[in-house]
Amino acid sequence: MARGLGFSNAILDSGTMTGTPAVPDDSDIALVKASQAGYRDAFGQLYQRYARMVHGILLAKVPVAEVEDLVHEVFLRALPRLHGLREASRFGAWLAAITRNMAKDYYRQPRVQLECNDDSASADGIAAPNQQAHTREVQEILDGVRSLPEAYRETLILRLVEGMTGPEIAAKTGLSHGSVRVNLNRGMQQLREKLGQRCVAASGGRKQEPRKID
């Protein structure tokens, strides 16, 4: 998400919003209302607060190489629609829905297929052996997560990849705390089972415990 700050500045300089001093009340609700009034500083703060959520939801659904650009497209799509949001308290759930629709639109549109595997192979070829092993392990975990049911997939990636806490996931996505807790617990259980099965297959039938995921 290194490009996030520069991109948020680019959105805010597009002429659709006006400059303003910092919003005194920096709650999400206040920032949404200020953004609806055209205050670009407020929308910039919302971008910074919700970019990880958008990134995580997309990572659960589309090719990794496409995620960064689609994060930007989500906020570009959300900006002109912001005036239609009636309940400012629902901003996170509203933005999550836009993100999921963006992922669906990605698969509806004809695109040039990127040779991601070739790129990964080239990167592996020049990386140190321990870095190659770590990259493969991370990819195996990500593949395992993405093979889970959608509800578990999103929540686990927000937790494991984006580093969001359970309460933070609930607050940002609009899910209940109970739903997030169930999705994390069941998702982790299924993920461990899948990784365990892969370990058995990789060891020729000898059972090995997968590495602990913190």
N, CA, C and O of each residue as an XYZ file, in Angstrom:
856
protein
N       0.819     -1.210      0.000
C       0.000      0.000      0.000
C       0.848      1.253      0.000
O       0.396      2.306      0.449
N       2.075      1.158     -0.497
C       2.993      2.286     -0.446
C       2.516      3.446     -1.300
O       2.843      4.602     -1.030
N       1.729      3.129     -2.349
C       1.293      4.192     -3.247
C       0.059      4.903     -2.722
O      -0.414      5.851     -3.349
N      -0.468      4.474     -1.601
C      -1.742      4.973     -1.120
C      -1.784      6.465     -0.904
O      -2.721      7.127     -1.349
N      -0.776      7.017     -0.221
C      -0.791      8.440      0.103
C      -0.769      9.277     -1.157
O      -1.530     10.237     -1.280
N       0.113      8.920     -2.111
C       0.185      9.673     -3.355
C      -1.105      9.597     -4.132
O      -1.531     10.587     -4.726
N      -1.735      8.437     -4.140
C      -2.972      8.275     -4.884
C      -4.102      9.060     -4.240
O      -4.907      9.679     -4.937
N      -4.167      9.038     -2.904
C      -5.230      9.798     -2.244
C      -5.077     11.281     -2.544
O      -6.065     11.994     -2.718
N      -3.843     11.736     -2.602
C      -3.616     13.142     -2.957
C      -4.080     13.426     -4.382
O      -4.630     14.491     -4.662
N      -3.854     12.463     -5.287
C      -4.261     12.643     -6.673
C      -5.776     12.735     -6.785
O      -6.295     13.553     -7.545
N      -6.492     11.895     -6.027
C      -7.957     11.962     -6.024
C      -8.418     13.337     -5.553
O      -9.296     13.954     -6.156
N      -7.824     13.792     -4.493
C      -8.292     15.030     -3.877
C      -7.940     16.255     -4.694
O      -8.554     17.309     -4.529
N      -6.957     16.130     -5.575
C      -6.581     17.240     -6.440
C      -7.320     17.210     -7.775
O      -7.013     17.986     -8.680
N      -8.308     16.298     -7.891
C      -8.987     16.113     -9.174
C      -9.989     17.216     -9.477
O     -10.529     17.279    -10.582
N     -10.242     18.090     -8.501
C     -11.152     19.194     -8.739
C     -12.562     18.945     -8.269
O     -13.410     19.834     -8.346
N     -12.834     17.716     -7.770
C     -14.192     17.406     -7.330
C     -14.419     17.770     -5.874
O     -15.555     17.766     -5.399
N     -13.338     18.087     -5.159
C     -13.465     18.418     -3.745
C     -12.684     19.686     -3.460
O     -11.800     20.075     -4.224
N     -13.019     20.318     -2.359
C     -12.372     21.568     -2.010
C     -11.511     21.397     -0.781
O     -11.771     20.544      0.067
N     -10.474     22.225     -0.695
C      -9.600     22.175      0.455
C     -10.282     22.744      1.683
O     -11.185     23.574      1.581
N      -9.843     22.294      2.831
C     -10.430     22.766      4.084
C      -9.464     22.486      5.209
O      -8.661     21.561      5.090
N      -9.496     23.216      6.271
C      -8.683     22.859      7.431
C      -9.071     21.492      7.953
O     -10.126     20.966      7.599
N      -8.233     20.915      8.787
C      -8.503     19.594      9.345
C      -9.858     19.577     10.046
O     -10.231     20.540     10.716
N     -10.585     18.483      9.890
C     -11.902     18.355     10.510
C     -11.718     18.196     12.020
O     -11.011     17.287     12.454
N     -12.338     19.060     12.829
C     -12.150     18.985     14.285
C     -12.543     17.631     14.861
O     -11.807     17.058     15.664
N     -13.704     17.119     14.453
C     -14.167     15.813     14.913
C     -13.713     14.785     13.885
O     -14.212     14.761     12.760
N     -12.750     13.922     14.281
C     -12.199     12.994     13.300
C     -12.833     11.613     13.375
O     -12.226     10.636     12.938
N     -14.048     11.510     13.922
C     -14.762     10.247     13.886
C     -15.115      9.933     12.431
O     -15.194     10.834     11.597
N     -15.325      8.654     12.134
C     -15.654      8.272     10.762
C     -16.925      8.965     10.285
O     -16.997      9.420      9.143
N     -17.927      9.044     11.157
C     -19.191      9.676     10.770
C     -18.967     11.138     10.389
O     -19.490     11.611      9.380
N     -18.188     11.849     11.201
C     -17.908     13.255     10.908
C     -17.126     13.402      9.611
O     -17.370     14.327      8.837
N     -16.186     12.490      9.373
C     -15.386     12.549      8.151
C     -16.241     12.266      6.921
O     -16.048     12.883      5.873
N     -17.174     11.347      7.043
C     -18.063     11.053      5.915
C     -18.919     12.277      5.603
O     -19.055     12.660      4.441
N     -19.488     12.882      6.620
C     -20.338     14.055      6.392
C     -19.532     15.220      5.815
O     -20.009     15.955      4.950
N     -18.306     15.372      6.311
C     -17.458     16.438      5.768
C     -17.091     16.140      4.316
O     -17.022     17.051      3.491
N     -16.857     14.872      4.006
C     -16.544     14.487      2.628
C     -17.734     14.746      1.716
O     -17.569     15.199      0.583
N     -18.923     14.459      2.210
C     -20.130     14.721      1.420
C     -20.311     16.207      1.158
O     -20.937     16.604      0.175
N     -19.758     17.023      2.049
C     -19.832     18.474      1.863
C     -18.716     18.980      0.953
O     -18.652     20.168      0.637
N     -17.834     18.066      0.534
C     -16.792     18.443     -0.413
C     -15.434     18.714      0.184
O     -14.567     19.257     -0.501
N     -15.212     18.354      1.450
C     -13.937     18.629      2.099
C     -12.945     17.512      1.792
O     -13.117     16.378      2.239
N     -11.924     17.835      1.040
C     -11.020     16.798      0.559
C     -10.137     16.214      1.654
O      -9.779     15.037      1.592
N      -9.781     17.010      2.653
C      -8.965     16.468      3.745
C      -9.701     15.324      4.439
O      -9.091     14.333      4.842
N     -11.002     15.471      4.570
C     -11.794     14.441      5.241
C     -11.803     13.153      4.428
O     -11.652     12.068      4.991
N     -11.976     13.255      3.116
C     -11.977     12.046      2.288
C     -10.593     11.403      2.268
O     -10.474     10.180      2.200
N      -9.553     12.226      2.327
C      -8.199     11.683      2.395
C      -7.990     10.850      3.652
O      -7.328      9.812      3.616
N      -8.556     11.307      4.758
C      -8.447     10.534      5.996
C      -9.236      9.225      5.908
O      -8.802      8.200      6.433
N     -10.384      9.262      5.249
C     -11.151      8.031      5.063
C     -10.384      7.041      4.197
O     -10.403      5.836      4.448
N      -9.720      7.555      3.190
C      -8.897      6.676      2.338
C      -7.840      5.972      3.173
O      -7.667      4.757      3.067
N      -7.150      6.714      3.984
C      -6.096      6.126      4.805
C      -6.660      5.095      5.786
O      -6.018      4.079      6.051
N      -7.832      5.345      6.316
C      -8.413      4.442      7.314
C      -8.972      3.163      6.699
O      -8.972      2.116      7.347
N      -9.443      3.236      5.467
C     -10.152      2.094      4.886
C      -9.398      1.408      3.750
O      -9.892      0.426      3.198
N      -8.230      1.895      3.394
C      -7.493      1.278      2.290
C      -7.122     -0.170      2.595
O      -7.170     -1.019      1.705
N      -6.750     -0.465      3.850
C      -6.396     -1.852      4.206
C      -7.587     -2.778      4.046
O      -7.437     -3.894      3.549
N      -8.766     -2.336      4.457
C      -9.953     -3.163      4.303
C     -10.230     -3.457      2.842
O     -10.482     -4.604      2.471
N     -10.183     -2.430      2.014
C     -10.425     -2.595      0.584
C      -9.377     -3.537     -0.023
O      -9.706     -4.421     -0.815
N      -8.132     -3.335      0.355
C      -7.041     -4.169     -0.146
C      -7.270     -5.637      0.227
O      -7.087     -6.528     -0.602
N      -7.668     -5.880      1.469
C      -7.874     -7.248      1.933
C      -9.025     -7.946      1.234
O      -8.913     -9.114      0.862
N     -10.135     -7.236      1.053
C     -11.290     -7.830      0.375
C     -10.928     -8.187     -1.060
O     -11.291     -9.257     -1.548
N     -10.214     -7.291     -1.736
C      -9.806     -7.566     -3.114
C      -8.814     -8.723     -3.182
O      -8.881     -9.551     -4.091
N      -7.904     -8.779     -2.229
C      -6.907     -9.841     -2.216
C      -7.566    -11.208     -2.077
O      -7.015    -12.212     -2.528
N      -8.736    -11.253     -1.460
C      -9.459    -12.513     -1.301
C     -10.158    -12.936     -2.591
O     -10.670    -14.053     -2.675
N     -10.187    -12.057     -3.597
C     -11.034    -12.318     -4.759
C     -10.341    -12.232     -6.113
O     -10.722    -12.960     -7.030
N      -9.348    -11.378     -6.271
C      -8.761    -11.159     -7.598
C      -7.271    -11.483     -7.586
O      -6.682    -11.610     -6.512
N      -6.644    -11.620     -8.764
C      -5.209    -11.897     -8.806
C      -4.406    -10.840     -8.042
O      -4.737     -9.654     -8.061
N      -3.355    -11.292     -7.379
C      -2.556    -10.397     -6.534
C      -2.040     -9.203     -7.330
O      -2.019     -8.081     -6.825
N      -1.623     -9.440     -8.568
C      -1.039     -8.371     -9.382
C      -2.031     -7.255     -9.692
O      -1.626     -6.149    -10.050
N      -3.316     -7.533     -9.558
C      -4.341     -6.540     -9.904
C      -4.829     -5.741     -8.700
O      -5.525     -4.740     -8.867
N      -4.475     -6.167     -7.497
C      -5.092     -5.614     -6.293
C      -4.832     -4.128     -6.121
O      -5.767     -3.364     -5.879
N      -3.568     -3.700     -6.244
C      -3.234     -2.293     -5.979
C      -4.030     -1.344     -6.874
O      -4.584     -0.354     -6.395
N      -4.088     -1.647     -8.172
C      -4.820     -0.767     -9.084
C      -6.308     -0.757     -8.781
O      -6.960      0.282     -8.888
N      -6.849     -1.917     -8.402
C      -8.275     -1.981     -8.105
C      -8.623     -1.258     -6.811
O      -9.725     -0.724     -6.682
N      -7.697     -1.233     -5.847
C      -7.921     -0.430     -4.631
C      -8.191      1.018     -5.029
O      -9.123      1.653     -4.535
N      -7.368      1.517     -5.918
C      -7.525      2.901     -6.360
C      -8.851      3.104     -7.086
O      -9.522      4.119     -6.900
N      -9.222      2.126     -7.919
C     -10.473      2.240     -8.667
C     -11.685      2.223     -7.737
O     -12.686      2.887     -8.007
N     -11.597      1.473     -6.652
C     -12.702      1.439     -5.695
C     -12.981      2.830     -5.135
O     -14.133      3.258     -5.060
N     -11.923      3.531     -4.744
C     -12.126      4.859     -4.164
C     -12.560      5.871     -5.228
O     -13.316      6.798     -4.936
N     -12.084      5.691     -6.446
C     -12.544      6.560     -7.523
C     -14.025      6.327     -7.815
O     -14.749      7.264     -8.150
N     -14.468      5.094     -7.689
C     -15.882      4.777     -7.888
C     -16.720      5.295     -6.720
O     -17.837      5.775     -6.914
N     -16.179      5.194     -5.516
C     -16.935      5.581     -4.327
C     -17.124      7.098     -4.234
O     -18.175      7.571     -3.800
N     -16.114      7.846     -4.639
C     -16.135      9.298     -4.437
C     -17.377      9.982     -5.009
O     -18.044     10.704     -4.268
N     -17.726      9.795     -6.290
C     -18.905     10.490     -6.811
C     -20.228      9.935     -6.286
O     -21.271     10.571     -6.443
N     -20.195      8.752     -5.662
C     -21.417      8.145     -5.134
C     -21.646      8.482     -3.656
O     -22.670      8.120     -3.075
N     -20.698      9.163     -3.075
C     -20.743      9.391     -1.634
C     -21.979     10.174     -1.209
O     -22.499      9.973     -0.111
N     -22.448     11.062     -2.073
C     -23.620     11.870     -1.712
C     -24.865     11.006     -1.565
O     -25.819     11.407     -0.898
N     -24.869      9.833     -2.176
C     -26.025      8.956     -2.082
C     -26.061      8.110     -0.818
O     -27.035      7.398     -0.576
N     -25.013      8.180     -0.013
C     -24.963      7.412      1.237
C     -25.771      8.152      2.298
O     -25.379      9.233      2.735
N     -26.894      7.576      2.712
C     -27.778      8.265      3.636
C     -27.331      8.130      5.085
O     -27.475      9.068      5.869
N     -26.790      6.970      5.443
C     -26.357      6.747      6.833
C     -24.836      6.750      6.886
O     -24.192      5.793      6.457
N     -24.271      7.817      7.407
C     -22.817      7.936      7.463
C     -22.188      6.815      8.276
O     -21.043      6.434      8.033
N     -22.934      6.287      9.242
C     -22.405      5.217     10.087
C     -22.211      3.913      9.321
O     -21.533      3.005      9.803
N     -22.805      3.814      8.122
C     -22.705      2.609      7.304
C     -21.628      2.720      6.233
O     -21.591      1.913      5.305
N     -20.760      3.704      6.353
C     -19.756      3.935      5.309
C     -18.905      2.691      5.053
O     -18.684      2.326      3.899
N     -18.424      2.037      6.113
C     -17.559      0.878      5.936
C     -18.246     -0.243      5.184
O     -17.678     -0.802      4.245
N     -19.476     -0.583      5.591
C     -20.231     -1.636      4.911
C     -20.530     -1.242      3.468
O     -20.470     -2.076      2.565
N     -20.853      0.033      3.256
C     -21.120      0.556      1.911
C     -19.882      0.443      1.031
O     -19.979      0.027     -0.124
N     -18.721      0.808      1.564
C     -17.480      0.734      0.800
C     -17.088     -0.726      0.539
O     -16.568     -1.051     -0.528
N     -17.339     -1.597      1.512
C     -17.043     -3.024      1.321
C     -17.891     -3.588      0.186
O     -17.407     -4.395     -0.608
N     -19.147     -3.169      0.104
C     -20.023     -3.635     -0.974
C     -19.517     -3.155     -2.334
O     -19.538     -3.909     -3.307
N     -19.066     -1.916     -2.402
C     -18.491     -1.392     -3.645
C     -17.260     -2.202     -4.028
O     -17.047     -2.499     -5.204
N     -16.452     -2.556     -3.038
C     -15.238     -3.334     -3.289
C     -15.581     -4.711     -3.851
O     -14.953     -5.165     -4.807
N     -16.566     -5.370     -3.268
C     -16.970     -6.697     -3.757
C     -17.527     -6.611     -5.174
O     -17.265     -7.483     -6.002
N     -18.294     -5.564     -5.450
C     -18.818     -5.378     -6.806
C     -17.709     -5.103     -7.802
O     -17.782     -5.535     -8.953
N     -16.666     -4.378     -7.362
C     -15.525     -4.123     -8.225
C     -14.841     -5.433     -8.604
O     -14.431     -5.620     -9.750
N     -14.722     -6.339     -7.627
C     -14.114     -7.642     -7.904
C     -14.958     -8.427     -8.902
O     -14.412     -9.078     -9.793
N     -16.284     -8.375     -8.763
C     -17.161     -9.062     -9.718
C     -17.015     -8.463    -11.111
O     -16.966     -9.187    -12.106
N     -16.945     -7.136    -11.175
C     -16.786     -6.467    -12.468
C     -15.473     -6.848    -13.132
O     -15.393     -6.940    -14.357
N     -14.444     -7.071    -12.322
C     -13.138     -7.454    -12.861
C     -13.257     -8.727    -13.703
O     -12.649     -8.827    -14.769
N     -14.024     -9.678    -13.236
C     -14.149    -10.947    -13.946
C     -15.146    -10.889    -15.096
O     -15.171    -11.783    -15.942
N     -15.964     -9.850    -15.132
C     -16.916     -9.701    -16.240
C     -16.257     -9.086    -17.468
O     -16.743     -9.257    -18.586
N     -15.169     -8.383    -17.270
C     -14.532     -7.654    -18.360
C     -13.419     -8.480    -18.987
O     -12.637     -9.114    -18.278
N     -13.342     -8.474    -20.340
C     -12.229     -9.179    -20.995
C     -10.920     -8.474    -20.690
O     -10.816     -7.255    -20.820
N      -9.930     -9.243    -20.288
C      -8.643     -8.668    -19.933
C      -7.526     -9.495    -20.534
O      -7.677    -10.691    -20.786
N      -6.392     -8.827    -20.761
C      -5.201     -9.536    -21.187
C      -4.673    -10.325    -20.006
O      -4.440     -9.757    -18.939
N      -4.480    -11.629    -20.178
C      -4.001    -12.473    -19.095
C      -2.519    -12.231    -18.846
O      -1.696    -12.355    -19.753
N      -2.195    -11.887    -17.617
C      -0.802    -11.657    -17.251
C      -0.136    -12.975    -16.904
O      -0.749    -13.831    -16.267
N       1.096    -13.143    -17.310
C       1.849    -14.357    -17.000
C       2.467    -14.207    -15.627
O       3.681    -14.049    -15.494
N       1.623    -14.258    -14.605
C       2.087    -14.039    -13.237
C       3.030    -15.147    -12.798
O       3.983    -14.902    -12.058
N       2.766    -16.357    -13.249
C       3.616    -17.467    -12.840
C       5.040    -17.289    -13.330
O       5.993    -17.600    -12.615
N       5.185    -16.786    -14.557
C       6.523    -16.548    -15.088
C       7.241    -15.490    -14.286
O       8.435    -15.608    -14.012
N       6.502    -14.442    -13.906
C       7.115    -13.393    -13.101
C       7.566    -13.944    -11.760
O       8.657    -13.619    -11.290
N       6.731    -14.783    -11.134
C       7.086    -15.363     -9.847
C       8.305    -16.248     -9.973
O       9.183    -16.246     -9.111
N       8.352    -17.010    -11.062
C       9.487    -17.896    -11.259
C      10.766    -17.109    -11.426
O      11.816    -17.505    -10.919
N      10.683    -15.972    -12.149
C      11.876    -15.146    -12.339
C      12.339    -14.569    -11.023
O      13.537    -14.523    -10.741
N      11.376    -14.124    -10.206
C      11.738    -13.560     -8.906
C      12.375    -14.620     -8.033
O      13.332    -14.335     -7.312
N      11.850    -15.866     -8.086
C      12.418    -16.944     -7.290
C      13.842    -17.245     -7.717
O      14.696    -17.611     -6.910
N      14.071    -17.077     -9.022
C      15.391    -17.426     -9.527
C      16.489    -16.519     -9.024
O      17.647    -16.929     -8.942
N      16.138    -15.275     -8.681
C      17.172    -14.339     -8.244
C      17.149    -14.128     -6.734
O      18.015    -13.441     -6.192
N      16.170    -14.709     -6.054
C      16.057    -14.534     -4.604
C      16.929    -15.552     -3.891
O      17.225    -16.621     -4.426
N      17.337    -15.204     -2.671
C      18.111    -16.134     -1.855
C      17.248    -17.335     -1.516
O      16.025    -17.216     -1.441
N      17.880    -18.516     -1.305
C      17.092    -19.733     -1.029
C      16.126    -19.584      0.133
O      14.989    -20.047      0.043
N      16.551    -18.941      1.236
C      15.636    -18.798      2.374
C      14.484    -17.868      2.041
O      13.372    -18.048      2.536
N      14.747    -16.870      1.201
C      13.668    -15.968      0.793
C      12.691    -16.691     -0.135
O      11.482    -16.472     -0.068
N      13.233    -17.561     -1.006
C      12.374    -18.352     -1.887
C      11.446    -19.236     -1.060
O      10.254    -19.340     -1.352
N      11.995    -19.869     -0.029
C      11.195    -20.760      0.820
C      10.096    -19.985      1.526
O       8.960    -20.450      1.624
N      10.444    -18.788      2.023
C       9.446    -17.963      2.715
C       8.352    -17.534      1.743
O       7.169    -17.552      2.084
N       8.753    -17.143      0.519
C       7.780    -16.713     -0.480
C       6.827    -17.840     -0.835
O       5.622    -17.627     -0.966
N       7.373    -19.049     -0.992
C       6.528    -20.194     -1.312
C       5.565    -20.510     -0.166
O       4.403    -20.844     -0.395
N       6.063    -20.400      1.070
C       5.217    -20.686      2.226
C       4.075    -19.680      2.316
O       2.930    -20.055      2.571
N       4.387    -18.406      2.105
C       3.353    -17.372      2.139
C       2.325    -17.624      1.043
O       1.122    -17.484      1.265
N       2.812    -18.001     -0.154
C       1.905    -18.258     -1.267
C       1.010    -19.461     -0.978
O      -0.167    -19.456     -1.337
N       1.556    -20.482     -0.336
C       0.760    -21.650      0.019
C      -0.350    -21.284      1.003
O      -1.485    -21.744      0.880
N       0.002    -20.446      1.983
C      -1.003    -20.013      2.959
C      -2.083    -19.185      2.270
O      -3.271    -19.372      2.531
N      -1.671    -18.263      1.386
C      -2.637    -17.420      0.678
C      -3.537    -18.282     -0.201
O      -4.748    -18.064     -0.253
N      -2.946    -19.268     -0.899
C      -3.746    -20.166     -1.731
C      -4.743    -20.939     -0.875
O      -5.888    -21.152     -1.273
N      -4.288    -21.359      0.314
C      -5.180    -22.073      1.217
C      -6.342    -21.217      1.668
O      -7.484    -21.674      1.695
N      -6.055    -19.978      2.022
C      -7.114    -19.059      2.451
C      -8.105    -18.820      1.317
O      -9.315    -18.789      1.543
N      -7.599    -18.652      0.104
C      -8.465    -18.320     -1.021
C      -9.311    -19.497     -1.476
O     -10.236    -19.324     -2.270
N      -9.007    -20.685     -0.985
C      -9.809    -21.860     -1.317
C     -10.963    -22.048     -0.335
O     -11.794    -22.938     -0.516
N     -11.018    -21.220      0.698
C     -12.072    -21.323      1.719
C     -13.351    -20.628      1.249
O     -13.317    -19.873      0.277
N     -14.477    -20.872      1.923
C     -15.701    -20.122      1.618
C     -15.463    -18.616      1.725
O     -14.611    -18.168      2.492
N     -16.211    -17.852      0.962
C     -15.955    -16.415      0.831
C     -15.945    -15.682      2.162
O     -15.076    -14.841      2.393
N     -16.896    -15.983      3.043
C     -16.977    -15.268      4.319
C     -15.715    -15.481      5.145
O     -15.210    -14.543      5.762
N     -15.211    -16.693      5.160
C     -13.990    -16.986      5.906
C     -12.777    -16.358      5.223
O     -11.865    -15.856      5.879
N     -12.790    -16.400      3.909
C     -11.656    -15.908      3.118
C     -11.391    -14.429      3.396
O     -10.265    -14.032      3.696
N     -12.435    -13.632      3.291
C     -12.278    -12.192      3.526
C     -11.766    -11.917      4.939
O     -10.803    -11.175      5.133
N     -12.428    -12.526      5.918
C     -12.098    -12.225      7.307
C     -10.684    -12.658      7.651
O      -9.973    -11.941      8.356
N     -10.263    -13.823      7.165
C      -8.913    -14.305      7.466
C      -7.844    -13.427      6.827
O      -6.818    -13.147      7.447
N      -8.077    -12.997      5.606
C      -7.079    -12.140      4.951
C      -6.991    -10.790      5.654
O      -5.899    -10.244      5.816
N      -8.122    -10.253      6.070
C      -8.083     -8.993      6.822
C      -7.315     -9.160      8.122
O      -6.633     -8.238      8.570
N      -7.426    -10.338      8.729
C      -6.725    -10.598      9.997
C      -5.259    -10.947      9.776
O      -4.383    -10.348     10.400
N      -4.979    -11.904      8.901
C      -3.624    -12.443      8.760
C      -2.727    -11.594      7.866
O      -1.532    -11.457      8.129
N      -3.298    -11.030      6.817
C      -2.491    -10.266      5.858
C      -2.500     -8.777      6.173
O      -1.451     -8.133      6.191
N      -3.678     -8.236      6.420
C      -3.790     -6.795      6.657
C      -3.526     -6.427      8.108
O      -3.340     -5.251      8.422
N      -3.506     -7.425      9.008
C      -3.172     -7.165     10.405
C      -4.262     -6.490     11.204
O      -3.979     -5.885     12.238
N      -5.513     -6.577     10.749
C      -6.618     -5.961     11.463
C      -7.095     -6.876     12.591
O      -7.103     -8.097     12.434
N      -7.483     -6.309     13.704
C      -8.019     -7.091     14.815
C      -9.470     -7.473     14.532
O     -10.096     -6.922     13.626
N     -10.005     -8.420     15.312
C     -11.399     -8.795     15.146
C     -12.350     -7.626     15.311
O     -13.199     -7.413     14.445
N     -12.242     -6.850     16.401
C     -13.113     -5.684     16.563
C     -12.961     -4.661     15.439
O     -13.932     -4.021     15.034
N     -11.736     -4.514     14.942
C     -11.508     -3.561     13.848
C     -12.188     -4.037     12.573
O     -12.776     -3.237     11.847
N     -12.111     -5.335     12.296
C     -12.779     -5.892     11.122
C     -14.274     -5.649     11.205
O     -14.904     -5.242     10.229
N     -14.841     -5.904     12.386
C     -16.274     -5.693     12.577
C     -16.645     -4.224     12.362
O     -17.622     -3.920     11.678
N     -15.868     -3.327     12.944
C     -16.164     -1.897     12.837
C     -16.048     -1.402     11.401
O     -16.857     -0.589     10.955
N     -15.045     -1.888     10.678
C     -14.799     -1.398      9.322
C     -15.766     -1.982      8.306
O     -16.236     -1.266      7.423
N     -16.073     -3.276      8.415
C     -16.897     -3.940      7.400
C     -18.384     -3.881      7.691
O     -19.199     -4.117      6.799
N     -18.755     -3.565      8.942
C     -20.157     -3.554      9.315
C     -20.677     -4.906      9.761
O     -21.859     -5.037     10.079
N     -19.811     -5.925      9.790
C     -20.214     -7.235     10.295
C     -20.348     -7.176     11.816
O     -19.735     -6.331     12.467
N     -21.151     -8.076     12.373
C     -21.260     -8.132     13.828
C     -20.004     -8.763     14.415
O     -19.301     -9.513     13.739
N     -19.731     -8.455     15.672
C     -18.561     -9.042     16.331
C     -18.676    -10.567     16.377
O     -17.682    -11.278     16.226
N     -19.898    -11.058     16.585
C     -20.102    -12.492     16.625
C     -19.792    -13.153     15.299
O     -19.176    -14.218     15.267
N     -20.212    -12.533     14.197
C     -19.945    -13.088     12.870
C     -18.448    -13.126     12.572
O     -17.937    -14.112     12.043
N     -17.756    -12.049     12.916
C     -16.308    -12.009     12.699
C     -15.620    -13.095     13.510
O     -14.737    -13.787     13.002
N     -16.014    -13.247     14.754
C     -15.412    -14.261     15.625
C     -15.633    -15.670     15.069
O     -14.711    -16.485     15.041
N     -16.856    -15.945     14.629
C     -17.160    -17.262     14.060
C     -16.369    -17.487     12.774
O     -15.795    -18.558     12.576
N     -16.340    -16.478     11.897
C     -15.613    -16.608     10.630
C     -14.127    -16.864     10.862
O     -13.520    -17.680     10.169
N     -13.543    -16.170     11.834
C     -12.125    -16.365     12.126
C     -11.864    -17.757     12.692
O     -10.933    -18.439     12.263
N     -12.677    -18.176     13.646
C     -12.465    -19.483     14.280
C     -12.646    -20.624     13.287
O     -11.801    -21.514     13.195
N     -13.745    -20.595     12.549
C     -14.008    -21.673     11.593
C     -13.039    -21.618     10.413
O     -12.584    -22.646      9.910
N     -12.739    -20.400      9.989
C     -11.795    -20.253      8.883
C     -10.413    -20.771      9.246
O      -9.780    -21.464      8.450
N      -9.939    -20.437     10.451
C      -8.632    -20.913     10.891
C      -8.610    -22.429     11.002
O      -7.615    -23.064     10.653
N      -9.697    -23.012     11.484
C      -9.771    -24.466     11.607
C      -9.671    -25.125     10.229
O      -8.921    -26.084     10.048
N     -10.430    -24.605      9.261
C     -10.381    -25.174      7.915
C      -9.030    -24.938      7.255
O      -8.537    -25.794      6.522
N      -8.430    -23.775      7.515
C      -7.126    -23.476      6.922
C      -6.065    -24.429      7.453
O      -5.251    -24.939      6.684
N      -6.065    -24.675      8.761
C      -5.098    -25.613      9.347
C      -5.265    -27.016      8.761
O      -4.284    -27.721      8.521
N      -6.510    -27.408      8.535
C      -6.758    -28.727      7.961
C      -6.205    -28.808      6.542
O      -5.586    -29.804      6.166
N      -6.429    -27.762      5.760
C      -5.930    -27.757      4.382
C      -4.409    -27.753      4.339
O      -3.800    -28.478      3.553
N      -3.795    -26.926      5.196
C      -2.330    -26.879      5.223
C      -1.759    -28.209      5.717
O      -0.712    -28.652      5.246
N      -2.451    -28.842      6.665
C      -2.012    -30.133      7.150
C      -2.063    -31.182      6.062
O      -1.160    -32.013      5.958
N      -3.118    -31.157      5.242
C      -3.243    -32.100      4.140
C      -2.126    -31.888      3.119
O      -1.594    -32.850      2.565
N      -1.777    -30.630      2.874
C      -0.697    -30.354      1.921
C       0.641    -30.833      2.456
O       1.485    -31.315      1.700
N       0.834    -30.698      3.774
C       2.078    -31.169      4.380
C       2.206    -32.681      4.228
O       3.286    -33.200      3.948
N       1.089    -33.377      4.417
C       1.104    -34.832      4.272
C       1.430    -35.215      2.844
O       2.240    -36.111      2.607
N       0.797    -34.535      1.879
C       1.047    -34.834      0.475
C       2.494    -34.543      0.092
O       3.113    -35.305     -0.652
N       3.031    -33.427      0.609
C       4.398    -33.035      0.264
C       5.437    -33.970      0.869
O       6.540    -34.097      0.340
N       5.092    -34.627      1.976
C       6.048    -35.504      2.655
C       5.872    -36.966      2.260
O       6.444    -37.857      2.888
N       5.082    -37.210      1.219
C       4.900    -38.560      0.744
C       4.052    -39.410      1.658
O       4.245    -40.624      1.728
N       3.108    -38.794      2.369
C       2.216    -39.538      3.235
C       2.582    -39.503      4.693
O       1.812    -39.970      5.533
N       3.750    -38.956      5.021
C       4.149    -38.845      6.415
C       3.553    -37.570      6.984
O       3.735    -36.496      6.410
N       2.856    -37.666      8.087
C       2.170    -36.529      8.676
C       3.165    -35.556      9.282
O       4.025    -35.937     10.075
N       3.033    -34.275      8.891
C       3.841    -33.214      9.455
C       2.921    -32.096      9.909
O       1.906    -31.809      9.275
N       3.289    -31.478     11.005
C       2.470    -30.355     11.484
C       2.825    -29.093     10.722
O       4.001    -28.745     10.619
N       1.808    -28.387     10.175
C       2.104    -27.108      9.525
C       2.583    -26.094     10.535
O       2.283    -26.185     11.725
N       3.335    -25.123     10.043
C       3.825    -24.080     10.931
C       2.671    -23.294     11.524
O       1.652    -23.078     10.868
N       2.834    -22.872     12.753
C       1.794    -22.108     13.436
C       1.620    -20.763     12.779
O       2.601    -20.095     12.451
N       0.375    -20.357     12.583
C       0.043    -19.046     12.022
C      -0.402    -18.149     13.155
O      -1.423    -18.420     13.788
N       0.320    -17.111     13.423
C      -0.023    -16.200     14.525
C      -1.136    -15.264     14.098
O      -1.568    -14.420     14.883
